[in-house]
Amino acid sequence: MNDRTPRGHEAAAARAANSGLVRDFGLLIRSATRLEQRIDGEVRRECGISHTMLEVFIRLCRQPGEAVSQRQLADDLTLTSSGTTRLIDRMEVAGLVRRVPSPGDRRVALVEPTEAGREVFVRAAAVHARVVEEFFVKPVTAADYPRLTRALGDIDGALRSDTE
């Protein structure tokens, strides 16, 4: 029987669905998704913000005193421009961030954390660290952890160089 018969297509589809590459990539995606869901749930419960909001704060708080453009946030978070605008709108209404005009280009909206936003971020960062330690660091041996993070960095680098 060749792969052109209905039975052949069924067998070829089963081989494709059960390939090691599909399985391994699925494991990566499931693990990343479950970890993100765990972080999101804990941060929401303990701090009242989403994991995506936490990611905004990480970018806003890296360089104290420097506001970040919404466009840069959208690029860093891989969100659409409109999705970023809605997210920043919600954070602004909650008193966590404020928009400020760019001194160099008034068409550009910059975003900076408020004092209340920084306080929430510090609490949320501690929750994030606790969850990451428990579910990302602890399950891996001390010897394997640097290899894991190096491999993830290599994958990220390959994907970034391919799109730039």
Buried (B, 14 or more C-beta within 10 A) or exposed (E): EEEEEEEEEEEEEEEEEEEEEEEEEEEEEEEEEEBBEBBBEBBBEEBEBBBBBBBBBBBBBEEEEEBBBBEBBBEBBEBEEEEBBEBBEBBBEBEBBBEEEEEEEEEBBBBBBBEEBBEBBEBBBEBBEEBBEEBBEEEEEEEEBEEEEEEEEEEEEEEEEEEE
